[in-house]
Amino acid sequence: MNVYYLRSSISSDHLLIDELFLMQYAPEHPYAHMDYFAPQETRGTFQLRKGNIKHEIWVLVCGSDGRSPRLVDHREKLKLDSTHGCLCRSSASCLKTAETVIKFFYDRSKTIFNLFITPEDEGKRSKEERIATAVAQASDFVDICALFGYQTEEHIVQTGDGYLLGLHRLAYRRGEEKMRVNQGKGGVRKKVVFLHHGLMMCSEVWVCLSEEQRCLPFQLVERGYDVWFGNNRGNKYSKKSVRFSPGSNEFWDFSIDQFAFHDIPDSINYVLEVTGQPSLSYVGFSQGTAQAFATLSIHPLLNQKVDVFVALAPAMAPTGLPNHFVDSLMKASPNFLFLLFGRRSILSSTTMWQTVLYPPIFVQIIDKCLDGLFNWKCRNISRWQKLAGYLHLFSFTSTKSVVHWFQIIRHKNFQFYDDEVHAPFSIVASERFYKPVKYPTRNIKTPIVLLYGGNDSLVDINVMLKELPRGITAKIIPKLLVRANNPPTHQVTYVVGFASWECIPLDLSSGPSHEHCVVLSCAQSSPPGCPDLESGHWSVWCLTA
């Protein structure tokens, strides 16, 4: 008997199946331990019973002779391969078909690519290429960090509404693994920095670089920071809930509102509780900045726990996109968008294409998409950096969160999700009678630094400054500051194309003098080797090539 399957992250030692039949395998069930499966009706569907909770589990079983599926009268004992996260038989001969199909498409796409580009001799491969290839092939955040010699901690935080979010931590320099960092009286005290990713991303985007010197988190760790990484609900590391299955519409019923009310504040509070520190510095990228704007505006007490908020490629009320088709979608009804993309994870097939396509081909497809959607040429990112970064760029999010962004862009307001869907000429739809609630971003008390690219089509800095409190610092990364023969900086450059960093003071009062700068530390606790710069109540560090 051969068992065919789809990927899953269910964690269990053994699964018992009764009367198996042709079905699909339900991905990503939230419960860590399963008791048993029981047949439902004569069709052979199955339900997982966990206490009083039932959830359907689908399994595909075919005869060993390759004929049509059949019922199995005896109990088949199956075991979960936790390494690959898939359902498999105990025998060594099972579960080869899926790998064979993937390998076939992967090899064919590689052959097509090599027809046009001659592969380099193995001896001529640069060190950067070898590292980029290794990073591209790494399966997760822990593996990527291990390539550069860093030990990683994994944490789980449960939000107030029952989602389980995965957090990552880099607390140790190489060789410091036996130290206790921010633990107890005898532990080494380090300033905490919290990094948060952008839309349709996960924590891997911060570390998937081909050169260690260009990786902001690694440089922060080496300079004495305790670095934490957040993950939004629904992405690769946070696809769990104590209430809903990822296979249900209810699991994916979230938008930026839920990120602001639960994910960000619950993650920050967890980090501060674990480290015993009173506050931290927040560095967000793209949507990670929008989530911080929203969170700090509605949680006054949280402003006391964030020393400074650094917004890389900030997003609040982006302008329309240059792509006319996508721009027209933003003006469409949410119901039409849900009909088009479904009510669960948006563009989830991306991971399938990423698996079956030869990586350089996948990189070129992403380049074309970024150019067509945002007019981003990405010429200031090396081919090896693209190879390392693009394969870790995408992760899951809900269609509703993207629809929320479309509403924000359409109304030019950083607002809550609008649940009301009115007819085009409805009187109720008039702003005189109804207007979606805006996030009160002028109430933010945390010091803010905005860093945006000269070619970032998603940033309207003038609109943003009007909606933020006075006294914030906004710095453009202009064309003249980017390396020679490269175009202006855009959003992808910040994470995938960081310049090489070194830590030097930056005087904000005299304007930017280097390519990138990041606020990292309170003046009272600077990292080793970084002299304080008197600039209000916090220190400013410039990270530059």
N, C-alpha and C positions, 0 to 999 in steps of 0.2 A: 504494500500500500504506500502511495506517495502522498504527502501532505503539501499542498500549495498554500502560500500565505502572502499577506501584505505586512509591512513593517508595523511594529507596535512597541510600546514601552511598558507594557504590563510587567510587573515584577512579582514573580512567584516561583516556588521551587518545582511544583508539579501541578498539572491540570488534568482533571479526569473528564473524559468526553463520553457521552452515551449516544448511540445511534446517529453517527455523523452522516451528513448529507451535503449537497452542493449549496454553499452559502458564501458570503463575503465575510472577511474577518474584521470585526469592529476595532478600530484603532484607539489607542491611548485611553484605556479605561482607568478611572481615577483611583480605584481601590488597590492597595498594595498587595493584599492577600485575598485569594479567592477560595471559597469553601468547596463548591462543586458546581457542575452544570446539570440541568435537568431538561429533558426533552419537552417541547411545547407543540402540541398537536401532532399530526402525522407528517407534516412537511419536513420536520427535522430541524426547525429553528430551536435555539436554545436560550435559556435565560440564566444569567448569573444570579445566585441568591446570596445576598450579604445582609444578614439580619432580616429586616422587613423590606429591604430594597431589592428590586429586581432590575436587571439590565440585560438586554439581548446581546449575545455573543455569536458571531458568525464564523464558521470554519469551512474550508473547502477541502474535500477529500476525494481522490480519484483512485480507481483500481490500478494495481501495479502493471497491468497489461496495457494501460493507456486507453482503455475503453471509457465509456461514459460513466459518470459518477454513480455510485450505488450506496444503498444503506449498509451499515455495518452493524451486525447483530451483537457483537461482543464489545466489551469495554476496552477502549484503546487508551493506553497511558501515554500522555504527551508531556514533554518537559520544555520549559522556557530557556532559550539560550540568551542569558542576560547580556552577553557581550554584544550581540548583534540586535537584541531587542526584537526577536521574532519567535513565533511558535514553531517548534520543530519536534520530530520524532526522536526517540532515543537511538534508533539505528543510524549508522553512518551514511546510509544510501539515500536519505530523504532530503528534500528542500534544495535541489540543484537546479530546478527548472527556472526559477526567477533569476538566479545568478547568471544562468546561461543566456537568457534573453537580454539582460542588462549588458553582459559582456559583448554580445553580438552587436548591439547598437553602438556601444562605446568603440569597439574596434573598427566598425564601418565608418563612423564619424572621424576617427583618427586617420584612417586611410585617405578619406576625402581631403582632410586638412593637409596631409603631407603631399598630396598631388600638387598643391600650390606653394607650399612652403617646405623647403628641404630641412629636415631636422639636423641640428648641429651634432658634431661628433661628441661623444661622451666626455672625452678628455678636454674639450674646449669649453665645457659648461662652466659658467662662473659660479662662485660661491653663492651669490645672491640667487641665481637660478635654482640651485640645489635646495637652498632654504625655502624659496618660494614654493617649490614643488612639494616639499615636506609639509609646509603650512597648509597648502591647498588640500593635501591628502589627510590632514589631521581631522579626527572625527568630532572633537569638541573643544571647549575652552581649556580644559585641563591638559589635553594633549598638546595644544599650541604652546601654552606656557612652559610645558615640560621640554619642548624643543629648545627653548632658550635657557633652561636650567632653573626655572622658578617653580616653587612648590605652591600649590593652590588649595584653598579651602572652599568647600561647597556648603552652603547654608540654605535652609528652607524657612520661609516666613508665611504664615497664614494670614490672609487679609480678613477684614471684618465681615466680608460677605462670602468667605469660604474658599477663595482661590489660594492655591499653593504656589508661591513664587520662588524661583531658584535665584539665589545670590551667589556671587563669587568674590573671593577675597585674596589679594596678594599682600601679605603682611611682612614677608621676610626677604631680605637680600639673600643672594646666594651665599650659603655658609651660615646663615642665621636660623636655620630651620629648627634648631633645638631651643631657641629663645622663646620666651613668653612675651608676646606683644599685646599691650593693652589688656592684660589679664592679672588681676590681683595686685597686691602691694609690691611684690617683687618683680613684676613684669616691666618691660621697657615701654615707656609712654611715647606714642607716636601720634602726630596729627592725622586725622581721618579725612580722606577725600572720597567722595561718592561720584562715580561716573555713570551716566545713563544714556542709552542708545537712542536712535531715531526710529522713524516709522518703518515697520516691516523689517526690523533688525533684532539682534540679540547682543549679549555681552561680548560675543566673539569679535564683533566689528572693531573693538578697541585694540585687540592684540594680534590681528591677522596681517601683520606687516612682514616684509621680507628682510628688514634690517632692525636689529634690536635698538640701535641708536635713534631710530625714527619712531619708536613706540612710546607714546606718552606715559602709559601706565608703568612700563618697566623703568623709565627714567624717574618717575615719582617714587617708586619703591627704592631705587638706588639712592635717592636723596632723603630717605628717612620717613616716607609717608606710609600709612596704613591705607591701602587702596581697596575700595569695594566697588562692585559692579552690580547694577540693578537689571532686572528683566521684567518686561510687561507680561501680564496675564495673556495666555494664548500662544506665546512664542515657544521656541524649542525647549526652554528650561522651565516653563511655567504653564504647561499644558495639563494641569490637574486642578480638581475642585472636589471638595467634600460633599457638594450638593448635586453637581451635574456631570454628565459624561461629555467629553469632547465631541462625541458623535451626535449630540443634541443641539438644537437651535438655542436653547437656553444658555448653554455654556458660552456661546459666541455673542450673546446679547450685551455687549459693552462698547463704550466709546471713550473719548478723552475724559468724560465726566468720572467714570469709574477709576481711571488712572489717577485723577486728581483727588478723589475722595478716599481711595483705598491704597492703591499700589505704591505711590510715592511716599505718603506719610507713614504707612505701615512699614515700608522698607527702611526709611530713615530712622524711625523709632527703634526698630530691631537692631540696626547697626550701632546706634548709640547705647542701647542696652547691653549688647555684647561687649563693646569696647570700653564701656564705662566713661566715655568722653561726654562732655556737656554739649558739644556742637561739632559740626563738620563743614567742609567746603563741598559745594555741589558743582559739578561740571557736566553740562548737558549738551547734546548734539541734536540739532534739528528738532524733531518732535520731543526729544528729551528736554529741550528748553521750554516748549509749550506746556508740557506737563508740570514743569516747575513753576512757570508763570501762574498756571491755574491753581496749583496746590498752595503756593504761598499766598495767593489772593484770598483764599477761603479758609485758611487755617492760620489765624493770627499768631497763635503760640508757637507754631512751627518756625516762624521767622526768627525766633530767639535761638533756635537749634541749628540754623544755617548761617555760618559766618559770612559767606559770600557766595554768590551765584554767578558762575561763568557760563555765558551762553555762546556756544560755538555754532555759527550758522543759525541764528535764532529764528524761530518760526512763531508767528502769532496770528497775523492776518495776511497770508501770502497773496500776491497778485495772481491774475489768471495765467494759465500756461500757454506757451506759444503754439502748442499742438491744438488745432481747432477742434478735432474730434473729442479729445479729452476735455477741452474747455466747454464744449456743448454738453458733455456728460455731467459736468458740475452744475449745470443749470436744470438738469432733469429732475423729475420727482424721485424721492427716495425709493418709492415702490418700484419704479423702473430699474433703478440701480440694483435693488435686491433681486429683482427678476433676472437681471443680467449676470450678476456675480454670485447669487445665492445669499443665504443668511448666516453662513458659517464663516470659514476661513477664506479670505480673498486670495486669488491667484495661487492656490495651494499646489497646482500642477508644476510650479517652478522647480520644486525639489526633484520631481521626476525627470525633467529635462536636464537638470544639473547632474543627475546620476547617469543618464544614458549618453550624454554628449561628451566628446573629448574636450577637456577644460579650455584650451585656446579658442575653440569654436564658441563655447558658452561665454567666454570673455568678450568676444566680438559681438555676440548678440546683445549682451548687456550694454556695451558701448553704443550700439545702434539705438537701443531703447532710450538711453539717457540723452542722446543727441536729439532723437525725435520728440521726446516728451518735454525736455527742459532746455534744449539747445546747449547742453554741456558736452564739450568736445573731449574732455579728460586727457588732453595731451600732456598735462603736467604730472601725470602718473605713469611710472615706468611699466613696461609690459610685464615684468616679473612681479611688481607690486599688484598689478591687476590680477595676475594669476593667483597670487596668495590671498588677495582680499575679496574678489568678486564671489568666490565659492563659499565665502562665509558671510556675505552681505545680506542675504535674504533670510527672513524667518517669518513665522505665521503671525497674523493679526486678523481681527474681525473685519468683515465688510462694513459693519456699522461704524467702526472708527474711521474708515476712509470716507464714508458718507458724511460723517461729522465734519471732516476737513472740507468736503465740497460745500457744505452749508456755510462754514466760516468764510470760505473764499467768495461764495456767491453773495453773501450779505455784507462782506467786508467788515465783519465784527468777530471778535474773539468771544464766542458765545457758547452757552450750554447747548447740548444736543436738542434739536427741535423735534419733539415727538408729534406735533400737530402737522397734518398733511391736508392742506386746503385746496379747493378747486382754484384754478388760475384767476378767476374773477370774483372770488368769494369776498363779501364785505368783511367777514371775520378776519381774512388774511391781511386786511389793511393795518398798517402800523398804528393807526389811531385807536384800534381796539385790541390789538395783540402784537407783542414784540418779544422775541426770545430773550431770555436773561443773559446779560453779558457777565463775564468774569470781572470782578472789581480789581483789576490789576494795579490801579493807582494806590491801593491799600498796602502794597508790598513794602516792608520795612528793611528787608535784607539788602545789603549793597549788591549792585548788579553791574556786570561788565559784559557788553555786547561786542562780539567779534564776528564780522561778516565779510564775505568775499566781494570783490569788485564786480564779479560776473554772476552773482547769485540771483537768479531770476525769481526765487521764492521769497526774497527779503525786501519788504518795503519799509526801510528804516524810519522814514518820516511818520508813517502811520503808527509804527511801533512806539516811537518816542512820545507821541501824543497820548498813548494809553498807559504809559509807565510813569512812576513818580519822578520828580525832579532829582537831579544829583547823580543819575546813573552815568556810567562811562560807556561810550559807543566808539569803537575803533574799526575803521574799514581796512581791509587788506587790499590796498590799491595795486594797480597794474605794475607800477614802478618798483614795488617791493617784491614781486615774484621773480624767480630766477630767470635769467636771460632766455629768450626764445620760447618762453612759456606764456600761455594765455592767462587772463585774470583768474583769481581763485573762485571756486564755486563750492557747493555743499560737499560733494564727494571728496574733495581735496582734504578737508579737515581730518577725516578719519583714515581714509585709504591712502592718502598721499601726504602724510605729515612730513615736514622737513626734519633734518637732523636737529636734535635739541641740545642746548646747553643752558644752564641756569645763570642768568645775569639780571641785574636790576633794570627796570624800565620806568622812566619818569613820565607818567601819564600827562602831566601838565604841559609838556613840550611836544606832545603828539607822538604817533608811532614812529619808531626808528628801526623796527625789525619786522620780520615776516609774520611771526605769531607771538602772541603773549597770552598768558593765562594767570588768573589770580588764584593762588593756591593756599595761602596761609594767613592766619592772624598774626599781627605784629608781635604778639607775646610769645609765639611758639614757632619760630622759623626752623626749617630743616637744616641739618648740618651743612656747612659750607655755603649757605645762602644768606648773606647779610640783609637785614631788614631795610626796607625803603619806607620812609615815613610818607604815607599816602592815606590820610584818614585813619581809620582804625584797623586797616588790614594791609598786608604786604602784597606787592605786585612783582611777579617774576616773569621775565621774558624768555621764552623758549624759541631759539632761533637757529638757523643753519650756521 
